Amino acid sequence: MNMAKKTPEEIIQEADALIRQVRQSLEDTPEIYRAHGLDADKLNASMGPKEQAEAEAVFRKDMEDIEREVAEEAARLSFANAEPRTGGGMRKMRNMI
């Protein structure tokens, strides 16, 4: 399987697009509930403060994990795409006295 190497900029653009998609999906959630005859406010109210805090913590952790993975992949790609240092070939061995 031949995978094209992505630049850090391409990875960041894809991650940003995914984040925008997730945010849009979250904004659309109340309309999806209404389409199925559900009341989002009642559903959210049925969750206690503990459950809401846990859900928010999980969401924040997921976002941090995504950002960390993007940064790590960008770093890996920057090293993989870095130009090798040129020193004129192999060094000549020096005689030890």
TORFI-537568 format. One record per residue: chain; x, y, z of N, C-alpha, C in turn; residue number from 1. Coordinates in Angstrom, 3 decimals, padded with zeros to 6 digits. Layout:
// TORFI-537568
<unit A; n_X X; n_Y Y; n_Z Z; ca_X X; ca_Y Y; ca_Z Z; c_X X; c_Y Y; c_Z Z; pos NUM>
...
END
This chain:
// TORFI-537568
<unit A; n_X 000.856; n_Y -001.163; n_Z 000.000; ca_X 000.000; ca_Y 000.000; ca_Z 000.000; c_X 000.905; c_Y 001.230; c_Z 000.000; pos 1>
<unit A; n_X 000.764; n_Y 002.072; n_Z -000.989; ca_X 001.595; ca_Y 003.256; ca_Z -001.150; c_X 000.868; c_Y 004.473; c_Z -000.593; pos 2>
<unit A; n_X 001.339; n_Y 004.956; n_Z 000.549; ca_X 000.709; ca_Y 006.125; ca_Z 001.164; c_X 001.574; c_Y 007.347; c_Z 000.871; pos 3>
<unit A; n_X 000.954; n_Y 008.374; n_Z 000.343; ca_X 001.683; ca_Y 009.599; ca_Z 000.061; c_X 002.010; c_Y 010.285; c_Z 001.370; pos 4>
<unit A; n_X 003.201; n_Y 010.831; n_Z 001.458; ca_X 003.589; ca_Y 011.551; ca_Z 002.665; c_X 002.868; c_Y 012.888; c_Z 002.700; pos 5>
<unit A; n_X 002.349; n_Y 013.208; n_Z 003.855; ca_X 001.641; ca_Y 014.467; ca_Z 004.028; c_X 002.559; c_Y 015.456; c_Z 004.719; pos 6>
<unit A; n_X 002.414; n_Y 016.697; n_Z 004.327; ca_X 003.189; ca_Y 017.741; ca_Z 004.984; c_X 002.514; c_Y 018.067; c_Z 006.311; pos 7>
<unit A; n_X 003.254; n_Y 018.652; n_Z 007.247; ca_X 002.626; ca_Y 019.060; ca_Z 008.511; c_X 001.436; c_Y 019.992; c_Z 008.276; pos 8>
<unit A; n_X 001.542; n_Y 020.851; n_Z 007.273; ca_X 000.454; ca_Y 021.775; ca_Z 006.976; c_X -000.799; c_Y 021.023; c_Z 006.537; pos 9>
<unit A; n_X -000.618; n_Y 019.968; n_Z 005.723; ca_X -001.763; ca_Y 019.169; ca_Z 005.282; c_X -002.419; c_Y 018.456; c_Z 006.458; pos 10>
<unit A; n_X -001.615; n_Y 017.939; n_Z 007.358; ca_X -002.147; ca_Y 017.256; ca_Z 008.539; c_X -002.935; c_Y 018.231; c_Z 009.400; pos 11>
<unit A; n_X -002.386; n_Y 019.410; n_Z 009.599; ca_X -003.065; ca_Y 020.427; ca_Z 010.410; c_X -004.365; c_Y 020.849; c_Z 009.748; pos 12>
<unit A; n_X -004.352; n_Y 021.012; n_Z 008.425; ca_X -005.577; ca_Y 021.375; ca_Z 007.703; c_X -006.640; c_Y 020.294; c_Z 007.854; pos 13>
<unit A; n_X -006.231; n_Y 019.028; n_Z 007.752; ca_X -007.184; ca_Y 017.927; ca_Z 007.914; c_X -007.734; c_Y 017.889; c_Z 009.335; pos 14>
<unit A; n_X -006.875; n_Y 018.122; n_Z 010.322; ca_X -007.327; ca_Y 018.133; ca_Z 011.715; c_X -008.295; c_Y 019.287; c_Z 011.950; pos 15>
<unit A; n_X -007.983; n_Y 020.455; n_Z 011.399; ca_X -008.885; ca_Y 021.600; ca_Z 011.539; c_X -010.236; c_Y 021.309; c_Z 010.893; pos 16>
<unit A; n_X -010.223; n_Y 020.671; n_Z 009.730; ca_X -011.477; ca_Y 020.332; ca_Z 009.054; c_X -012.286; c_Y 019.349; c_Z 009.891; pos 17>
<unit A; n_X -011.613; n_Y 018.385; n_Z 010.510; ca_X -012.297; ca_Y 017.422; ca_Z 011.358; c_X -012.894; c_Y 018.105; c_Z 012.586; pos 18>
<unit A; n_X -012.158; n_Y 019.019; n_Z 013.181; ca_X -012.665; ca_Y 019.760; ca_Z 014.339; c_X -013.881; c_Y 020.588; c_Z 013.949; pos 19>
<unit A; n_X -013.823; n_Y 021.247; n_Z 012.784; ca_X -014.990; ca_Y 022.011; ca_Z 012.313; c_X -016.190; c_Y 021.102; c_Z 012.106; pos 20>
<unit A; n_X -015.963; n_Y 019.925; n_Z 011.555; ca_X -017.041; ca_Y 018.967; ca_Z 011.324; c_X -017.661; c_Y 018.525; c_Z 012.652; pos 21>
<unit A; n_X -016.840; n_Y 018.249; n_Z 013.642; ca_X -017.346; ca_Y 017.831; ca_Z 014.956; c_X -018.144; c_Y 018.953; c_Z 015.588; pos 22>
<unit A; n_X -017.634; n_Y 020.171; n_Z 015.510; ca_X -018.360; ca_Y 021.314; ca_Z 016.087; c_X -019.700; c_Y 021.521; c_Z 015.393; pos 23>
<unit A; n_X -019.722; n_Y 021.367; n_Z 014.070; ca_X -020.978; ca_Y 021.505; ca_Z 013.339; c_X -021.957; c_Y 020.415; c_Z 013.742; pos 24>
<unit A; n_X -021.460; n_Y 019.205; n_Z 013.915; ca_X -022.321; ca_Y 018.100; ca_Z 014.351; c_X -022.900; c_Y 018.379; c_Z 015.734; pos 25>
<unit A; n_X -022.078; n_Y 018.933; n_Z 016.613; ca_X -022.572; ca_Y 019.276; ca_Z 017.947; c_X -023.648; c_Y 020.350; c_Z 017.880; pos 26>
<unit A; n_X -023.462; n_Y 021.321; n_Z 016.992; ca_X -024.467; ca_Y 022.375; ca_Z 016.838; c_X -025.768; c_Y 021.814; c_Z 016.254; pos 27>
<unit A; n_X -025.661; n_Y 020.783; n_Z 015.419; ca_X -026.842; ca_Y 020.190; ca_Z 014.790; c_X -027.581; c_Y 019.210; c_Z 015.702; pos 28>
<unit A; n_X -026.971; n_Y 018.822; n_Z 016.806; ca_X -027.560; ca_Y 017.815; ca_Z 017.685; c_X -028.979; c_Y 018.160; c_Z 018.147; pos 29>
<unit A; n_X -029.247; n_Y 019.382; n_Z 018.618; ca_X -030.634; ca_Y 019.679; ca_Z 019.046; c_X -031.660; c_Y 019.468; c_Z 017.932; pos 30>
<unit A; n_X -031.294; n_Y 019.799; n_Z 016.698; ca_X -032.224; ca_Y 019.599; ca_Z 015.580; c_X -032.453; c_Y 018.112; c_Z 015.315; pos 31>
<unit A; n_X -031.426; n_Y 017.318; n_Z 015.485; ca_X -031.568; ca_Y 015.867; ca_Z 015.310; c_X -032.503; c_Y 015.313; c_Z 016.386; pos 32>
<unit A; n_X -032.333; n_Y 015.786; n_Z 017.626; ca_X -033.232; ca_Y 015.366; ca_Z 018.711; c_X -034.678; c_Y 015.715; c_Z 018.370; pos 33>
<unit A; n_X -034.890; n_Y 016.951; n_Z 017.930; ca_X -036.256; ca_Y 017.398; ca_Z 017.597; c_X -036.851; c_Y 016.555; c_Z 016.474; pos 34>
<unit A; n_X -036.042; n_Y 016.201; n_Z 015.498; ca_X -036.525; ca_Y 015.395; ca_Z 014.376; c_X -037.016; c_Y 014.026; c_Z 014.849; pos 35>
<unit A; n_X -036.487; n_Y 013.566; n_Z 015.983; ca_X -036.899; ca_Y 012.276; ca_Z 016.533; c_X -037.865; c_Y 012.430; c_Z 017.705; pos 36>
<unit A; n_X -038.371; n_Y 013.647; n_Z 017.878; ca_X -039.356; ca_Y 013.876; ca_Z 018.928; c_X -038.777; c_Y 013.958; c_Z 020.323; pos 37>
<unit A; n_X -037.502; n_Y 014.266; n_Z 020.435; ca_X -036.847; ca_Y 014.362; ca_Z 021.742; c_X -036.570; c_Y 015.824; c_Z 022.083; pos 38>
<unit A; n_X -036.509; n_Y 016.107; n_Z 023.356; ca_X -036.211; ca_Y 017.455; ca_Z 023.829; c_X -034.798; c_Y 017.464; c_Z 024.413; pos 39>
<unit A; n_X -033.868; n_Y 018.138; n_Z 023.739; ca_X -032.477; ca_Y 018.160; ca_Z 024.166; c_X -032.323; c_Y 018.742; c_Z 025.565; pos 40>
<unit A; n_X -033.110; n_Y 019.774; n_Z 025.887; ca_X -033.004; ca_Y 020.379; ca_Z 027.214; c_X -033.390; c_Y 019.387; c_Z 028.302; pos 41>
<unit A; n_X -034.449; n_Y 018.620; n_Z 028.057; ca_X -034.872; ca_Y 017.618; ca_Z 029.046; c_X -033.828; c_Y 016.512; c_Z 029.184; pos 42>
<unit A; n_X -033.252; n_Y 016.103; n_Z 028.057; ca_X -032.214; ca_Y 015.073; ca_Z 028.117; c_X -031.004; c_Y 015.575; c_Z 028.895; pos 43>
<unit A; n_X -030.599; n_Y 016.809; n_Z 028.626; ca_X -029.451; ca_Y 017.373; ca_Z 029.336; c_X -029.765; c_Y 017.570; c_Z 030.809; pos 44>
<unit A; n_X -031.013; n_Y 017.965; n_Z 031.115; ca_X -031.406; ca_Y 018.170; ca_Z 032.506; c_X -031.449; c_Y 016.852; c_Z 033.262; pos 45>
<unit A; n_X -031.692; n_Y 015.755; n_Z 032.547; ca_X -031.755; ca_Y 014.451; ca_Z 033.207; c_X -030.372; c_Y 013.993; c_Z 033.665; pos 46>
<unit A; n_X -029.328; n_Y 014.580; n_Z 033.085; ca_X -027.970; ca_Y 014.258; ca_Z 033.530; c_X -027.653; c_Y 015.118; c_Z 034.738; pos 47>
<unit A; n_X -027.128; n_Y 014.498; n_Z 035.743; ca_X -026.739; ca_Y 015.241; ca_Z 036.930; c_X -025.441; c_Y 015.987; c_Z 036.696; pos 48>
<unit A; n_X -025.076; n_Y 016.836; n_Z 037.642; ca_X -023.825; ca_Y 017.597; ca_Z 037.505; c_X -022.598; c_Y 016.698; c_Z 037.371; pos 49>
<unit A; n_X -022.634; n_Y 015.561; n_Z 038.073; ca_X -021.492; ca_Y 014.635; ca_Z 038.001; c_X -021.339; c_Y 014.083; c_Z 036.582; pos 50>
<unit A; n_X -022.450; n_Y 013.669; n_Z 035.972; ca_X -022.402; ca_Y 013.117; ca_Z 034.622; c_X -021.981; c_Y 014.178; c_Z 033.605; pos 51>
<unit A; n_X -022.496; n_Y 015.402; n_Z 033.777; ca_X -022.113; ca_Y 016.486; ca_Z 032.867; c_X -020.623; c_Y 016.785; c_Z 032.981; pos 52>
<unit A; n_X -020.106; n_Y 016.809; n_Z 034.211; ca_X -018.678; ca_Y 017.072; ca_Z 034.419; c_X -017.838; c_Y 015.963; c_Z 033.801; pos 53>
<unit A; n_X -018.292; n_Y 014.715; n_Z 033.956; ca_X -017.557; ca_Y 013.591; ca_Z 033.363; c_X -017.563; c_Y 013.681; c_Z 031.842; pos 54>
<unit A; n_X -018.712; n_Y 014.011; n_Z 031.262; ca_X -018.810; ca_Y 014.127; ca_Z 029.804; c_X -017.899; c_Y 015.236; c_Z 029.294; pos 55>
<unit A; n_X -017.882; n_Y 016.368; n_Z 029.982; ca_X -017.018; ca_Y 017.477; ca_Z 029.572; c_X -015.551; c_Y 017.101; c_Z 029.717; pos 56>
<unit A; n_X -015.200; n_Y 016.380; n_Z 030.776; ca_X -013.810; ca_Y 015.965; ca_Z 030.980; c_X -013.364; c_Y 015.009; c_Z 029.877; pos 57>
<unit A; n_X -014.238; n_Y 014.078; n_Z 029.510; ca_X -013.902; ca_Y 013.135; ca_Z 028.443; c_X -013.732; c_Y 013.876; c_Z 027.118; pos 58>
<unit A; n_X -014.614; n_Y 014.826; n_Z 026.852; ca_X -014.517; ca_Y 015.602; ca_Z 025.615; c_X -013.201; c_Y 016.392; c_Z 025.574; pos 59>
<unit A; n_X -012.866; n_Y 017.073; n_Z 026.676; ca_X -011.614; ca_Y 017.837; ca_Z 026.726; c_X -010.405; c_Y 016.933; c_Z 026.526; pos 60>
<unit A; n_X -010.420; n_Y 015.750; n_Z 027.167; ca_X -009.300; ca_Y 014.817; ca_Z 027.024; c_X -009.172; c_Y 014.369; c_Z 025.569; pos 61>
<unit A; n_X -010.310; n_Y 014.070; n_Z 024.931; ca_X -010.271; ca_Y 013.666; ca_Z 023.525; c_X -009.666; c_Y 014.767; c_Z 022.654; pos 62>
<unit A; n_X -010.075; n_Y 016.004; n_Z 022.881; ca_X -009.541; ca_Y 017.119; ca_Z 022.096; c_X -008.043; c_Y 017.290; c_Z 022.346; pos 63>
<unit A; n_X -007.602; n_Y 017.151; n_Z 023.599; ca_X -006.174; ca_Y 017.260; ca_Z 023.905; c_X -005.392; c_Y 016.134; c_Z 023.234; pos 64>
<unit A; n_X -005.963; n_Y 014.915; n_Z 023.250; ca_X -005.306; ca_Y 013.779; ca_Z 022.598; c_X -005.169; c_Y 014.010; c_Z 021.100; pos 65>
<unit A; n_X -006.208; n_Y 014.547; n_Z 020.485; ca_X -006.159; ca_Y 014.833; ca_Z 019.050; c_X -005.079; c_Y 015.864; c_Z 018.755; pos 66>
<unit A; n_X -005.045; n_Y 016.940; n_Z 019.537; ca_X -004.033; ca_Y 017.979; ca_Z 019.316; c_X -002.627; c_Y 017.436; c_Z 019.522; pos 67>
<unit A; n_X -002.439; n_Y 016.564; n_Z 020.537; ca_X -001.124; ca_Y 015.980; ca_Z 020.794; c_X -000.713; c_Y 015.076; c_Z 019.641; pos 68>
<unit A; n_X -001.649; n_Y 014.251; n_Z 019.153; ca_X -001.334; ca_Y 013.357; ca_Z 018.043; c_X -000.976; c_Y 014.130; c_Z 016.780; pos 69>
<unit A; n_X -001.683; n_Y 015.210; n_Z 016.515; ca_X -001.378; ca_Y 016.036; ca_Z 015.342; c_X 000.018; c_Y 016.632; c_Z 015.484; pos 70>
<unit A; n_X 000.342; n_Y 017.139; n_Z 016.673; ca_X 001.667; ca_Y 017.728; ca_Z 016.892; c_X 002.764; c_Y 016.673; c_Z 016.749; pos 71>
<unit A; n_X 002.529; n_Y 015.474; n_Z 017.291; ca_X 003.526; ca_Y 014.404; ca_Z 017.183; c_X 003.723; c_Y 013.984; c_Z 015.732; pos 72>
<unit A; n_X 002.636; n_Y 013.856; n_Z 014.996; ca_X 002.752; ca_Y 013.464; ca_Z 013.587; c_X 003.451; c_Y 014.550; c_Z 012.782; pos 73>
<unit A; n_X 003.156; n_Y 015.799; n_Z 013.083; ca_X 003.831; ca_Y 016.900; ca_Z 012.388; c_X 005.329; c_Y 016.865; c_Z 012.673; pos 74>
<unit A; n_X 005.688; n_Y 016.571; n_Z 013.919; ca_X 007.106; ca_Y 016.481; ca_Z 014.267; c_X 007.766; c_Y 015.313; c_Z 013.537; pos 75>
<unit A; n_X 007.089; n_Y 014.158; n_Z 013.511; ca_X 007.643; ca_Y 012.998; ca_Z 012.799; c_X 007.853; c_Y 013.315; c_Z 011.327; pos 76>
<unit A; n_X 006.859; n_Y 013.952; n_Z 010.720; ca_X 006.981; ca_Y 014.281; ca_Z 009.299; c_X 008.061; c_Y 015.313; c_Z 009.041; pos 77>
<unit A; n_X 008.221; n_Y 016.256; n_Z 009.952; ca_X 009.264; ca_Y 017.264; ca_Z 009.735; c_X 010.642; c_Y 016.618; c_Z 009.771; pos 78>
<unit A; n_X 010.823; n_Y 015.608; n_Z 010.654; ca_X 012.102; ca_Y 014.897; ca_Z 010.682; c_X 012.256; c_Y 014.020; c_Z 009.454; pos 79>
<unit A; n_X 011.172; n_Y 013.374; n_Z 009.032; ca_X 011.239; ca_Y 012.485; ca_Z 007.871; c_X 011.507; c_Y 013.271; c_Z 006.595; pos 80>
<unit A; n_X 010.970; n_Y 014.498; n_Z 006.521; ca_X 011.131; ca_Y 015.309; ca_Z 005.320; c_X 012.346; c_Y 016.219; c_Z 005.365; pos 81>
<unit A; n_X 013.054; n_Y 016.214; n_Z 006.483; ca_X 014.215; ca_Y 017.094; ca_Z 006.629; c_X 015.311; c_Y 016.669; c_Z 005.659; pos 82>
<unit A; n_X 015.993; n_Y 017.654; n_Z 005.137; ca_X 017.115; ca_Y 017.384; ca_Z 004.241; c_X 018.264; c_Y 016.792; c_Z 005.056; pos 83>
<unit A; n_X 018.871; n_Y 015.744; n_Z 004.542; ca_X 020.017; ca_Y 015.185; ca_Z 005.268; c_X 021.165; c_Y 016.183; c_Z 005.277; pos 84>
<unit A; n_X 021.887; n_Y 016.169; n_Z 006.382; ca_X 023.041; ca_Y 017.072; ca_Z 006.457; c_X 024.114; c_Y 016.566; c_Z 005.515; pos 85>
<unit A; n_X 024.677; n_Y 017.495; n_Z 004.775; ca_X 025.728; ca_Y 017.107; ca_Z 003.846; c_X 027.054; c_Y 017.601; c_Z 004.383; pos 86>
<unit A; n_X 027.978; n_Y 016.713; n_Z 004.443; ca_X 029.301; ca_Y 017.063; ca_Z 004.934; c_X 030.368; c_Y 016.679; c_Z 003.940; pos 87>
<unit A; n_X 029.986; n_Y 016.499; n_Z 002.701; ca_X 030.968; ca_Y 016.150; ca_Z 001.673; c_X 031.270; c_Y 014.662; c_Z 001.644; pos 88>
<unit A; n_X 030.385; n_Y 013.868; n_Z 002.137; ca_X 030.606; ca_Y 012.424; ca_Z 002.106; c_X 031.103; c_Y 011.927; c_Z 003.452; pos 89>
<unit A; n_X 031.774; n_Y 010.784; n_Z 003.429; ca_X 032.254; ca_Y 010.197; ca_Z 004.679; c_X 033.494; c_Y 010.932; c_Z 005.147; pos 90>
<unit A; n_X 033.627; n_Y 011.007; n_Z 006.454; ca_X 034.810; ca_Y 011.655; ca_Z 007.017; c_X 036.021; c_Y 010.737; c_Z 006.901; pos 91>
<unit A; n_X 037.130; n_Y 011.368; n_Z 006.720; ca_X 038.377; ca_Y 010.632; ca_Z 006.642; c_X 038.802; c_Y 010.250; c_Z 008.063; pos 92>
<unit A; n_X 039.203; n_Y 009.029; n_Z 008.234; ca_X 039.641; ca_Y 008.568; ca_Z 009.544; c_X 040.980; c_Y 009.231; c_Z 009.873; pos 93>
<unit A; n_X 041.090; n_Y 009.690; n_Z 011.113; ca_X 042.340; ca_Y 010.315; ca_Z 011.540; c_X 043.221; c_Y 009.295; c_Z 012.227; pos 94>
<unit A; n_X 044.503; n_Y 009.442; n_Z 012.018; ca_X 045.460; ca_Y 008.568; ca_Z 012.681; c_X 045.593; c_Y 008.974; c_Z 014.138; pos 95>
<unit A; n_X 045.520; n_Y 008.029; n_Z 015.009; ca_X 045.671; ca_Y 008.303; ca_Z 016.443; c_X 047.135; c_Y 008.114; c_Z 016.815; pos 96>
<unit A; n_X 047.637; n_Y 009.033; n_Z 017.599; ca_X 049.045; ca_Y 008.959; ca_Z 018.011; c_X 049.128; c_Y 008.514; c_Z 019.440; pos 97>
END
